[in-house]
Amino acid sequence: MSNPGQRPSVLPSTRSWRGRRLDRDHSLGLRLTLASAAAFLVLVPFALLAVLVVGAWPPLHHLDAVVTDALYGYAVDHPVWVRAMNGWTSVFGPGPLRVAALAVVVWLWTRRARRLALWVVTTMTVGGLLGALLKLLVGRSRPDLLDPVARAAGFAFPSGHALNATLAAGVLLLVFLPYARGRTAARVALWVAAVLVAGVTGLSRVALGVHWTSDVLGGWLLGVAVVAATAAAFTTWRERTGRPAARPTAEGVEPELADGRNEPDA
């Protein structure tokens, strides 16, 4: 016989979808909702930028033209700068970065961190395919300069170099952060290296006159969104397997990697 003063419990099957998602007593649902919201918020500025690019919004077009003209003028007068930017964009181009990611995948596989290896492959593949598809859908032309200091084929938006540099920097950062646990200087160094790889690679494309500034910004935003979304999915899988919650930006997506602990189903 129930106590008249006691509130009746609500069975899980009768609770609303919103109630289940935001229930603090069920951290998986709450974390998944927050992670999905974060990934969505990153995609919003990219979607807005893409709309402005497709619509040829005059202020954005003017800004792109001003930056391109200024950097092109500097490049024409400084051949050493052009060689440096060409060297950087070659070393940190999509091809070399994919080879580096593949090497990390092989290393993770040998350490029996197979789920983590698949996460790296998924992130790089999904991001690369999205970038290629969006280039075709938007169909934006590259800057047309009278005497270019560099050349590139294909459409412009989003920048494939900026996108792939962001994807590679993101996955490598989140893979190796566990090795910097408890060492603030090492963690900061990893973050600085990741930002530099993505940032300078994007800058090099504008400096060489083969991309507009908004192309590079679009590549950065899309790369961050893809890494955020796949990292959220991976951390959700961790909780489903009973592993403790991870803080990807502080300790990576697989904190146990540095301890040599294998996956439960490896």
C-alpha positions as CSV (number, residue, x, y, z in Angstrom):
1,M,0.0,0.0,0.0
2,S,1.5,3.3,-1.1
3,N,2.2,6.1,1.3
4,P,-0.3,9.0,0.7
5,G,2.4,11.6,1.2
6,Q,4.9,10.0,-1.1
7,R,5.2,11.3,-4.7
8,P,4.6,8.5,-7.2
9,S,7.8,7.5,-9.2
10,V,7.8,8.0,-12.9
11,L,8.6,5.0,-14.9
12,P,11.4,5.5,-17.6
13,S,9.0,4.4,-20.3
14,T,6.5,7.2,-19.5
15,R,9.1,10.0,-19.3
16,S,9.4,12.5,-22.1
17,W,12.3,12.5,-24.5
18,R,13.4,15.9,-23.2
19,G,13.3,14.6,-19.6
20,R,15.4,11.6,-20.4
21,R,18.0,13.6,-22.3
22,L,18.5,16.2,-19.5
23,D,18.3,13.9,-16.5
24,R,21.4,14.5,-14.4
25,D,21.0,11.0,-12.9
26,H,21.7,9.5,-16.3
27,S,24.9,11.1,-17.3
28,L,25.2,9.4,-20.7
29,G,22.0,11.0,-22.0
30,L,23.0,14.4,-20.6
31,R,26.5,14.2,-22.0
32,L,25.4,13.0,-25.4
33,T,22.9,15.9,-25.6
34,L,25.5,18.5,-24.5
35,A,28.1,17.1,-26.9
36,S,25.6,17.1,-29.8
37,A,24.6,20.7,-29.0
38,A,28.3,21.8,-28.9
39,A,28.9,20.2,-32.3
40,F,25.8,21.9,-33.7
41,L,26.9,25.3,-32.4
42,V,30.2,24.9,-34.2
43,L,28.4,24.1,-37.4
44,V,26.1,27.2,-37.2
45,P,28.9,29.7,-38.1
46,F,30.1,27.4,-40.9
47,A,26.6,27.1,-42.3
48,L,26.1,30.9,-42.1
49,L,29.5,31.5,-43.8
50,A,28.6,29.0,-46.6
51,V,25.3,30.9,-47.2
52,L,27.1,34.2,-47.4
53,V,29.6,32.7,-49.9
54,V,26.9,31.1,-52.1
55,G,25.0,34.4,-52.0
56,A,28.1,36.4,-52.9
57,W,27.5,38.8,-50.0
58,P,29.2,42.1,-51.0
59,P,30.9,42.9,-47.6
60,L,32.4,39.4,-47.5
61,H,33.5,39.6,-51.1
62,H,35.1,42.9,-50.4
63,L,37.0,41.6,-47.3
64,D,38.3,38.6,-49.2
65,A,39.5,40.8,-52.1
66,V,41.2,43.3,-49.8
67,V,43.1,40.6,-47.8
68,T,44.1,38.7,-51.0
69,D,45.4,41.9,-52.7
70,A,47.4,42.8,-49.7
71,L,49.0,39.4,-49.2
72,Y,49.6,39.0,-53.0
73,G,51.3,42.4,-53.1
74,Y,53.6,41.3,-50.2
75,A,54.3,37.9,-51.9
76,V,55.3,39.5,-55.2
77,D,57.9,41.7,-53.4
78,H,59.2,38.9,-51.1
79,P,60.2,35.7,-52.9
80,V,61.7,34.2,-49.8
81,W,58.2,34.4,-48.1
82,V,56.7,32.7,-51.1
83,R,59.2,29.8,-50.8
84,A,58.5,29.5,-47.1
85,M,54.8,29.4,-47.6
86,N,55.1,26.9,-50.5
87,G,57.3,24.7,-48.3
88,W,54.9,24.8,-45.4
89,T,51.8,24.1,-47.6
90,S,53.6,21.1,-49.1
91,V,54.8,19.6,-45.9
92,F,51.4,20.1,-44.2
93,G,49.2,19.4,-47.2
94,P,46.4,16.8,-47.2
95,G,48.6,14.0,-48.6
96,P,51.4,14.2,-46.0
97,L,48.9,14.7,-43.1
98,R,46.9,11.7,-44.2
99,V,50.0,9.6,-44.2
100,A,50.9,10.8,-40.7
101,A,47.3,9.9,-39.6
102,L,47.7,6.5,-41.2
103,A,50.9,5.9,-39.3
104,V,49.2,6.8,-36.0
105,V,46.4,4.4,-36.9
106,V,48.9,1.6,-37.5
107,W,50.6,2.4,-34.2
108,L,47.3,2.4,-32.3
109,W,46.3,-0.9,-33.9
110,T,49.5,-2.5,-32.7
111,R,48.7,-1.3,-29.2
112,R,45.3,-2.9,-29.5
113,A,43.6,0.5,-29.3
114,R,41.5,-0.5,-32.2
115,R,38.4,1.6,-31.4
116,L,40.6,4.7,-31.2
117,A,42.3,3.8,-34.5
118,L,38.9,3.5,-36.2
119,W,37.9,6.9,-34.7
120,V,41.0,8.5,-36.4
121,V,40.1,6.8,-39.7
122,T,36.5,7.9,-39.4
123,T,37.2,11.5,-38.6
124,M,39.7,11.9,-41.4
125,T,37.5,10.2,-43.9
126,V,34.2,11.9,-43.0
127,G,35.9,15.3,-42.9
128,G,37.7,14.8,-46.2
129,L,34.5,13.5,-48.0
130,L,32.4,16.4,-46.6
131,G,35.0,18.9,-47.8
132,A,35.1,17.4,-51.3
133,L,31.3,17.3,-51.5
134,L,30.9,20.9,-50.4
135,K,33.4,22.1,-52.9
136,L,31.3,20.6,-55.7
137,L,28.0,22.0,-54.2
138,V,29.3,25.5,-53.7
139,G,31.4,25.7,-56.9
140,R,33.3,28.8,-55.9
141,S,36.2,30.0,-58.1
142,R,39.6,30.6,-56.7
143,P,41.3,34.1,-56.9
144,D,42.2,35.0,-60.4
145,L,45.5,36.9,-60.2
146,L,47.3,38.5,-63.1
147,D,50.7,37.0,-62.3
148,P,50.1,34.3,-59.6
149,V,52.9,33.1,-57.3
150,A,51.3,29.7,-56.9
151,R,48.6,27.6,-58.6
152,A,46.0,25.2,-57.4
153,A,43.2,23.2,-59.2
154,G,39.6,22.7,-58.2
155,F,37.0,24.8,-56.5
156,A,37.8,27.0,-53.5
157,F,35.2,26.7,-50.7
158,P,36.1,25.2,-48.2
159,S,39.9,25.1,-48.3
160,G,41.0,21.5,-48.4
161,H,44.3,22.3,-46.9
162,A,42.8,24.2,-44.0
163,L,40.2,21.5,-43.4
164,N,42.6,18.5,-43.5
165,A,45.2,20.4,-41.3
166,T,42.4,21.0,-38.7
167,L,41.3,17.4,-38.9
168,A,44.8,16.0,-38.5
169,A,45.8,18.4,-35.8
170,G,42.6,17.7,-33.9
171,V,42.8,13.9,-34.0
172,L,46.5,13.8,-33.2
173,L,46.0,16.3,-30.3
174,L,43.2,14.2,-28.8
175,V,45.2,10.9,-29.3
176,F,48.4,12.2,-27.6
177,L,47.0,14.4,-24.8
178,P,46.9,11.4,-22.4
179,Y,50.7,11.4,-22.5
180,A,50.8,15.0,-21.2
181,R,48.6,14.1,-18.2
182,G,49.8,16.0,-15.1
183,R,52.3,18.0,-17.2
184,T,50.8,21.4,-18.0
185,A,53.8,22.5,-20.2
186,A,53.4,19.4,-22.3
187,R,49.7,19.9,-22.7
188,V,50.1,23.5,-23.7
189,A,52.8,22.5,-26.2
190,L,50.5,20.0,-27.8
191,W,47.7,22.6,-28.1
192,V,50.1,25.2,-29.5
193,A,51.4,22.7,-32.1
194,A,47.9,21.8,-33.2
195,V,46.9,25.5,-33.5
196,L,50.0,26.3,-35.4
197,V,49.6,23.4,-37.9
198,A,46.0,24.3,-38.7
199,G,46.5,28.1,-38.5
200,V,49.7,28.5,-40.6
201,T,48.5,26.0,-43.2
202,G,45.4,28.0,-43.7
203,L,47.3,31.3,-43.8
204,S,49.7,29.8,-46.4
205,R,46.8,29.2,-48.8
206,V,45.7,32.9,-48.6
207,A,49.3,34.1,-48.7
208,L,49.9,32.2,-51.9
209,G,46.8,33.6,-53.5
210,V,45.1,30.3,-54.1
211,H,42.3,30.7,-51.6
212,W,40.1,33.5,-50.3
213,T,40.1,34.2,-46.6
214,S,36.6,32.9,-46.2
215,D,37.6,29.6,-47.8
216,V,40.2,29.0,-45.1
217,L,37.8,30.1,-42.3
218,G,35.3,27.6,-43.7
219,G,37.9,24.8,-43.7
220,W,38.8,25.6,-40.1
221,L,35.2,25.7,-38.9
222,L,34.2,22.5,-40.7
223,G,37.3,20.7,-39.4
224,V,36.5,21.6,-35.8
225,A,32.9,20.6,-36.2
226,V,33.8,17.1,-37.5
227,V,36.4,16.5,-34.8
228,A,33.9,17.7,-32.1
229,A,31.1,15.5,-33.4
230,T,33.2,12.3,-33.8
231,A,34.9,12.9,-30.4
232,A,31.5,13.2,-28.8
233,A,30.4,9.9,-30.4
234,F,33.6,8.2,-29.2
235,T,33.2,9.4,-25.6
236,T,29.6,8.2,-25.7
237,W,30.8,4.8,-26.7
238,R,33.2,4.8,-23.7
239,E,30.5,5.4,-21.3
240,R,28.3,2.7,-22.8
241,T,31.2,0.2,-22.2
242,G,31.4,1.3,-18.5
243,R,34.5,3.4,-18.8
244,P,34.8,6.6,-16.7
245,A,33.9,9.9,-18.4
246,A,36.7,11.6,-20.2
247,R,37.5,15.3,-20.8
248,P,38.7,15.2,-24.4
249,T,40.2,18.8,-24.4
250,A,42.2,18.1,-21.2
251,E,43.1,14.4,-21.3
252,G,42.2,13.2,-24.8
253,V,39.5,10.9,-26.0
254,E,41.2,7.8,-24.5
255,P,42.9,8.8,-21.2
256,E,43.9,5.1,-20.5
257,L,46.1,5.0,-23.7
258,A,49.2,6.3,-21.8
259,D,48.7,3.6,-19.1
260,G,48.9,0.8,-21.7
261,R,45.4,-0.5,-20.8
262,N,43.6,-2.2,-23.7
263,E,40.0,-1.9,-24.8
264,P,37.6,-4.3,-23.2
265,D,36.7,-6.0,-26.4
266,A,40.2,-5.8,-28.1
